[in-house]
Amino acid sequence: MEILNPLAEKYCADFSSTQDALLQEIEAHTTQNHGHAHMLSGKWQGKFLEMISIMINPTKVLEIGSFTGFSALCLSKGLTKDGHLHTIEIREEDAKTAQQFFKNSSVNNQITLHIGNAINIIQQLEEAWDLIFIDADKVSYIEYYELTLPRLKSGGWILVDNVFFHGQVFSDTITGKNAKAIEAFNNHVASDIRVEQVMIPIRDGLMLIRKL
């Protein structure tokens, strides 16, 4: 299902600033070598993540779902000089790829990659987060949200990817565990008086959440 008019999506991408050379390399490598390359944020969404990070200027960032490292490097763009980004990836092969790209970046010493189950790792991290990006297994979104929100600073931000889940949440009857999980998550956030949120139609849908 096409969520956005492909012409509109291409137009937005064409008129968005280009990514740096390393991000272009990651996108090309992932597209050529990964069977699930569509999971990469890509130029348009990546530039949005980068600009949000620059606007917030975070000291502590948490990413749940590293994939091949593209989005982590986008989110690292706004880190303070003493800032740090923690990213979590359950798939060892993807984590290995991401780590290689991190090593080639200027912020390698500001990124810590954790490999394993995110639910377990999140509970071991005793940070006060400025910015959180959730882009991992959809059935755990509510659990990730509830685990991280208490450690998000007041006025802090959460970005959540795939909140349209390929347009399946638009259906009158939602089937499939992932689509049902995303619909449940969207409703969960919408009814949460601790936050305010806006849904943004970039690619597969992003939700921007601010803790009150």
C-alpha positions in Angstrom: 0.0 0.0 0.0 1.3 3.4 -1.0 1.0 5.7 2.1 2.1 8.9 0.4 2.0 9.9 -3.2 5.3 8.7 -4.6 5.7 12.0 -6.5 5.3 13.9 -3.3 7.7 11.7 -1.4 10.3 12.0 -4.1 9.8 15.8 -4.3 10.3 16.1 -0.5 13.5 14.0 -0.7 14.8 16.0 -3.7 14.4 19.3 -1.9 15.9 18.1 1.4 19.6 18.7 2.0 21.9 15.9 1.1 23.5 13.6 3.8 27.2 13.6 4.5 29.4 11.1 2.7 29.4 8.5 5.5 25.6 8.4 5.7 25.4 8.1 1.9 27.9 5.1 2.2 25.7 3.4 4.8 22.6 3.8 2.7 24.3 2.5 -0.4 25.9 -0.4 1.5 22.6 -1.4 3.2 20.6 -1.1 -0.1 23.1 -3.3 -1.9 23.7 -5.9 0.8 20.8 -6.2 3.2 17.6 -8.2 2.5 15.6 -5.7 4.6 17.1 -2.5 3.3 13.6 -0.8 3.5 14.1 -0.6 7.3 16.8 2.1 6.8 15.5 5.6 7.6 16.8 7.0 4.4 17.8 10.5 3.2 14.5 12.3 3.9 13.7 10.9 7.3 17.3 10.8 8.2 17.6 14.6 7.6 14.5 15.1 9.8 16.1 13.1 12.6 19.3 15.1 12.3 17.5 18.4 12.4 15.4 17.4 15.4 18.6 16.4 17.2 20.3 19.7 16.3 17.3 21.7 17.6 17.2 19.8 20.9 21.0 19.7 21.4 20.8 16.6 23.6 23.3 15.4 26.1 21.9 11.9 26.4 20.2 10.0 23.5 18.8 6.5 23.5 18.0 4.6 20.3 16.1 1.3 20.4 16.9 -0.4 17.1 20.3 0.4 15.6 19.9 -1.6 12.3 23.0 -0.7 10.3 23.8 2.6 12.1 22.3 5.2 9.8 19.7 6.7 12.2 22.2 6.7 15.2 24.6 8.8 13.2 21.8 11.2 12.2 20.7 11.5 15.8 24.3 12.1 16.9 24.5 15.3 14.8 23.0 17.5 17.6 24.9 15.9 20.6 26.6 18.4 23.0 30.4 18.2 23.1 30.1 15.9 26.2 27.0 14.2 25.0 26.6 10.4 24.4 24.3 8.2 22.4 23.3 4.7 23.5 21.9 2.5 20.7 20.6 -1.1 21.1 20.5 -3.8 18.4 19.4 -7.4 18.9 20.8 -8.8 15.6 24.5 -9.4 15.9 25.2 -9.1 12.2 23.5 -5.7 11.9 25.3 -4.5 15.1 28.6 -5.5 13.6 27.9 -3.5 10.5 26.8 -0.5 12.5 29.9 -0.7 14.7 32.1 -0.6 11.6 30.4 2.6 10.4 30.6 4.2 13.9 34.3 3.6 13.9 34.6 5.6 10.7 32.7 8.5 12.1 33.9 11.6 14.0 31.6 10.7 17.0 32.7 7.1 17.6 33.7 7.9 21.2 30.3 9.4 21.8 28.3 6.3 20.7 27.9 3.1 22.7 26.4 0.1 20.9 24.6 -2.5 23.0 23.9 -5.9 21.5 21.0 -7.9 22.9 17.4 -7.7 24.2 16.4 -4.1 24.5 14.0 -4.6 27.4 16.8 -6.1 29.5 19.4 -3.5 28.4 17.1 -0.5 29.0 16.7 -1.4 32.6 20.5 -1.5 33.1 21.0 2.0 31.7 20.8 4.6 34.5 20.7 7.8 32.4 18.3 10.7 32.2 17.4 10.9 28.6 16.9 14.1 26.5 15.9 12.3 23.3 14.7 8.7 22.6 14.1 7.1 19.3 12.0 3.9 19.2 12.4 1.8 16.0 12.5 -1.9 16.9 10.0 -4.8 17.2 6.5 -3.4 17.1 4.9 -5.7 19.7 7.2 -4.3 22.4 6.5 -0.6 21.6 4.3 0.0 24.6 6.8 -1.7 26.9 9.7 0.3 25.5 7.7 3.5 26.0 6.8 2.7 29.6 10.3 1.6 30.5 11.9 4.8 29.1 9.3 7.5 29.9 10.2 7.6 33.6 13.8 8.3 32.7 13.1 10.9 30.1 13.7 14.4 31.4 10.7 16.7 31.8 10.4 18.5 28.5 12.3 15.7 26.8 11.4 14.1 23.5 10.6 10.7 22.0 10.5 9.9 18.3 8.7 6.7 17.3 9.0 5.2 13.8 6.5 3.1 11.8 3.3 4.4 13.4 1.4 3.8 10.2 2.8 0.3 9.8 2.7 0.2 6.0 -0.7 1.9 6.1 -2.4 -1.1 7.8 -3.6 1.0 10.8 -5.8 3.0 8.4 -8.0 -0.1 7.8 -11.4 -0.5 9.4 -10.4 -4.0 10.5 -6.7 -4.3 11.5 -5.2 -7.7 11.2 -1.7 -9.0 12.0 0.1 -8.7 15.3 2.4 -5.9 14.3 -0.3 -3.6 13.0 -2.5 -4.4 16.0 0.5 -3.6 18.3 1.1 -0.2 16.5 -2.6 0.7 16.8 -2.5 -0.2 20.5 0.6 1.9 20.9 -0.9 4.9 19.1 -4.0 4.8 21.3 -1.8 4.3 24.4 0.1 7.5 23.8 -3.0 9.4 22.7 -4.6 8.7 26.1 -1.5 9.4 28.2 -1.9 12.7 30.1 1.9 12.7 30.8 2.7 13.7 27.3 1.6 15.5 24.2 2.2 14.2 20.7 2.0 14.9 17.0 1.9 12.4 14.2 4.0 13.3 11.1 3.5 11.6 7.7 7.1 11.0 6.8 7.6 7.6 5.1 5.9 5.0 7.3 4.8 7.6 9.9 6.7 9.2 12.8 5.3 10.3 16.1 6.9 13.1 18.0 6.2 13.0 21.7 7.0 15.6 24.4 7.0 14.7 28.1 5.1 17.3 30.1 
